[in-house]
Amino acid sequence: MGIQVDFISSESLRSKGSVEKINMILEKIKNNVIVVLEDGLTPVEETELIEATMREIDTEDFHGIEFYRMDHKTTRLRDKIADYISGRKSGLTIVGSARIVEAIRKEPDYISMLAKLEEESSEKKKKRKSKKKGVK
């Protein structure tokens, strides 16, 4: 089984509220998708993502998230002012399941990620199916 990476543009996120963004990200993560956001999340959204993740943690299926932000720092004062006024968040954010992200190397100008999707045992698959159907 391969690893899916979804690249999400700032345009598609612009119309969503914080709660919608967080829910969309978490749903993808729970399905072992690594999410790359063109724009970074705000500090408040990052906090909300962490809080929502903590509520969702399940020892068998969902172990939490790993997320990394790569900021695009601008040195020109005019660009900083324009970003502040427009509310633009510069940077790239990568979010993945703690279960599949094995290693991250973060440098000032790049991020390197090693991800591995473990094969699910047939016993775990049976438990997951029975949970979804409401059978124990």
N, C-alpha and C positions, 0 to 999 in steps of 0.2 A: 504494500500500500504506500502511495506517495504522500508527500506533504503539499498541501495547497497553500498558496500565498495570495491574498487579496490586496490589491493596491486600490485605495479609496481616495478619490480626488477631493479637494477642498470644496469644489462646487457641489458635490453630492451631499456633503456634510453641512453645508451652509444653511440649508432649509430645516435641519433637524435641531431640536432642542437638546440640552445636555442629557436628559434622561433617555431620549431616543438613541443618541449616540452610544451611551453606555450600554444599553440593552442590545443594540446591534453588535457592538464589539464583543460582548460576553457570549452572545449566541454563536458567533463565529468561532470564538476561542473554544467553547465547549465542544464544537465539532472538529477540533484539531486543525483549525485554519489559523495561519499566521496573518495578522492584519498589519498593513503598512499604510499609515495615514499621511497624506501629502502635507497637511498642516498639523502642527502639534496640538495637543489638548491644552486647555487652560489649566493653571494649577488647581482650580476648583474642580474641574472635570476629572483631573487625575486623581484627586482625593476621593471624588464620588466613585470612580472606577475601582479604586482600592477597597472602599467600603462595600460596594456591591459585590465584589469578588469574595470578600470575607464572609458575607452572608450566604454565598452560593457554594462554598467549599464543601466537598463530599469526599471522604477518604477513599472511596472506591473509584469514582469517575472523574472528579474535578479537583485537581490539586492546587489550583490558583493560577496566577498569571506572572509573566515576566514582561516588563515593558521598558523600553529605552527610547530616549529622546535625543535627537541630534539637532541642536540649534544652529540656525543660520544667522550668525551675528553680522550685522551691518555696521560699518564704521562711519558712514556718512550721516551726519546729524539730520539732514533733510529726510533720508530714508527712515530713520528712527521715528521722527515726528509723524511722517506719513503712516507708518505702521501703527503707531499708537492711536492716531485719530481714526483710522479705518478699522481698528480692532483686529487687524491681521495678526495672526500668530505664525511666526516663521519657524520652520523646523520640520523635521520628519519624525514620526513616532512609530515604533514597531511594537506590537503587542502579540504575545503568544502564550500558549498554555505552558505552565511550569513543567508539565509532564513531558513535553516534546522538545523544549528548548534546553539543550545540554550545556552550551557554552556561548558566552558573548565576549567579544573583545571590542571595547569601545576606545577609539582614538579620537583626537580632535576633529578629524575630517572624514572619518568613516567608521562604520560599525560592521563587524564580522560576526555572523551567527551560525552556530552548528545546531541543527535540529534533527531529531530522530524520532520517528513514529514507531512505537513498539507494536508488534502484532498482538492483538487481543486474543486471549485464550478462549476456547469454546465455552468453558465454564463461565467466564465473565460475560460473554455474549448472551448466554442463557439467562443470567441474572438481570442483565440490562433489559432484555426483552420482557421478562416477567415483571419488572418494575414498571415499565411503560404501560403494560396491560393492567396493572394494579394487582397482580398475583404475587404472592410471597412464597 
